[in-house]
């Protein structure tokens, strides 16, 4: 049997409950979807700003 003589206290590792882990996963996925949605909207707005006059002129 091995015993420790060190007086340094190591912090205990806390584990998340399955419910907390699921909520964090869902929240992270929602955050990623929001960022992707904003990126797609930004590209759409930029495309309209650049090509909008040409598209209207061709109609």
Secondary structure, 3 states (H helix, E strand, C coil): CCCCCCCCCCCCCCCCCHHHHHHHHHHHHHHHHHHHHHHHHHHHHHHHHHHHHHHHHHC
